[in-house]
């Protein structure tokens, strides 16, 4: 967790604001859904001054193999559709972070998501579920 917090603090949020309708946001959701990510939630952080991004997108994977597949698909699909590479990626077997500055994607195994409980840390954020 400390490495992830340090990585997020070391960069600056872009001045342009995104929405859930932006091409980047939609592409990230599609990439997660293609690899069967579950419990997909976005947190709108735009009204929180201390926030390091406009949105957090959180999802779950059942194994480290699925975490890697989701992260790889996000990077590939975002490059293909939006021509953007992540600012930073922090890979782990139980939690991987893909940082596009204004959107930070967190891919967890269920136990890690429950343990860190980012939704409660950012409970002032607007929360939307994106499950089919």
C-alpha positions as CSV (number, residue, x, y, z in Angstrom):
1,X,0.0,0.0,0.0
2,X,2.8,2.4,0.8
3,X,4.4,2.0,-2.6
4,X,1.0,2.8,-4.2
5,X,0.4,5.9,-2.1
6,X,3.9,7.2,-2.9
7,X,3.4,6.6,-6.6
8,X,0.1,8.6,-6.5
9,X,1.5,11.5,-4.6
10,X,4.4,11.9,-6.9
11,X,2.4,13.1,-9.9
12,X,0.0,16.0,-10.6
13,X,-3.6,15.7,-11.7
14,X,-4.3,17.0,-15.1
15,X,-6.2,20.3,-15.3
16,X,-8.8,18.9,-17.8
17,X,-11.6,17.1,-16.1
18,X,-13.1,13.8,-17.3
19,X,-16.6,12.4,-17.0
20,X,-18.0,8.9,-16.9
21,X,-18.9,9.5,-20.5
22,X,-15.3,10.1,-21.7
23,X,-13.7,7.8,-24.1
24,X,-11.0,6.9,-21.7
25,X,-13.5,6.0,-18.9
26,X,-15.7,3.9,-21.2
27,X,-12.7,2.1,-22.7
28,X,-11.4,1.1,-19.2
29,X,-14.8,-0.3,-18.2
30,X,-15.0,-2.3,-21.4
31,X,-11.6,-3.7,-21.0
32,X,-12.4,-4.8,-17.4
33,X,-15.7,-6.4,-18.5
34,X,-14.0,-8.2,-21.4
35,X,-11.8,-10.0,-18.9
36,X,-14.7,-10.8,-16.6
37,X,-13.7,-8.4,-13.8
38,X,-16.5,-8.3,-11.1
39,X,-17.9,-5.8,-8.6
40,X,-16.9,-2.8,-10.8
41,X,-17.4,0.5,-9.0
42,X,-16.3,4.0,-9.9
43,X,-15.7,6.7,-7.3
44,X,-16.1,10.3,-8.5
45,X,-13.4,12.3,-6.7
46,X,-13.8,15.6,-8.6
47,X,-15.4,17.5,-5.7
48,X,-12.7,16.3,-3.2
49,X,-9.9,18.8,-3.1
50,X,-7.3,16.3,-1.7
51,X,-8.1,13.7,-4.3
52,X,-5.3,12.5,-6.5
53,X,-7.5,11.8,-9.5
54,X,-10.9,12.6,-11.0
55,X,-12.0,8.9,-10.7
56,X,-11.0,5.7,-9.1
57,X,-12.3,2.6,-10.8
58,X,-12.2,-0.5,-8.6
59,X,-12.9,-4.1,-9.6
60,X,-12.2,-7.7,-8.5
61,X,-10.5,-10.6,-10.0
62,X,-10.4,-14.2,-8.7
63,X,-6.7,-14.9,-9.2
64,X,-3.4,-13.2,-9.9
65,X,-3.6,-14.5,-13.4
66,X,-6.9,-12.7,-13.9
67,X,-5.5,-9.5,-12.3
68,X,-2.7,-9.5,-14.9
69,X,-5.1,-10.2,-17.7
70,X,-7.4,-7.3,-16.8
71,X,-4.5,-4.9,-16.4
72,X,-2.9,-6.0,-19.7
73,X,-6.3,-5.6,-21.5
74,X,-6.8,-2.1,-20.0
75,X,-3.4,-1.0,-21.2
76,X,-3.8,-2.6,-24.7
77,X,-7.4,-1.4,-25.2
78,X,-6.7,2.2,-24.0
79,X,-3.7,2.4,-26.3
80,X,-5.7,1.0,-29.2
81,X,-8.7,3.3,-28.7
82,X,-7.3,6.4,-27.0
83,X,-3.6,6.3,-27.9
84,X,-2.7,6.8,-24.2
85,X,-0.2,4.9,-22.1
86,X,-0.5,4.7,-18.3
87,X,1.5,7.2,-16.3
88,X,2.4,4.5,-13.9
89,X,1.5,0.8,-13.3
90,X,2.1,-0.9,-9.9
91,X,1.7,-4.7,-10.4
92,X,1.1,-7.2,-7.7
93,X,-0.5,-10.6,-7.3
94,X,-3.3,-9.4,-5.0
95,X,-3.7,-5.7,-6.1
96,X,-2.6,-4.0,-9.3
97,X,-2.9,-0.3,-10.0
98,X,-3.1,1.3,-13.5
99,X,-2.7,5.1,-13.3
100,X,-4.0,7.3,-16.2
101,X,-3.6,10.4,-14.0
102,X,-7.2,11.5,-14.0
103,X,-8.4,7.9,-13.7
104,X,-6.7,5.4,-11.4
105,X,-7.8,1.7,-11.8
106,X,-7.5,-0.6,-8.8
107,X,-7.8,-4.4,-9.6
108,X,-8.1,-6.4,-6.4
109,X,-8.5,-10.0,-5.3
110,X,-11.6,-9.9,-3.0
111,X,-9.7,-10.3,0.3
112,X,-7.4,-7.3,-0.5
113,X,-10.3,-5.1,-1.6
114,X,-12.1,-5.8,1.6
115,X,-9.0,-5.3,3.7
116,X,-8.1,-1.8,2.2
117,X,-11.7,-0.8,1.7
118,X,-11.0,2.2,-0.5
119,X,-14.7,2.9,-0.8
120,X,-14.9,3.8,2.8
121,X,-11.7,5.9,2.7
122,X,-13.3,7.9,-0.1
123,X,-16.9,7.7,1.2
124,X,-17.6,11.4,0.2
125,X,-17.1,10.4,-3.5
126,X,-20.0,9.8,-5.8
127,X,-20.2,6.0,-6.1
128,X,-21.6,4.2,-9.2
129,X,-21.7,0.4,-9.8
130,X,-21.0,-0.8,-13.3
131,X,-22.0,-4.4,-13.3
132,X,-24.1,-5.9,-16.1
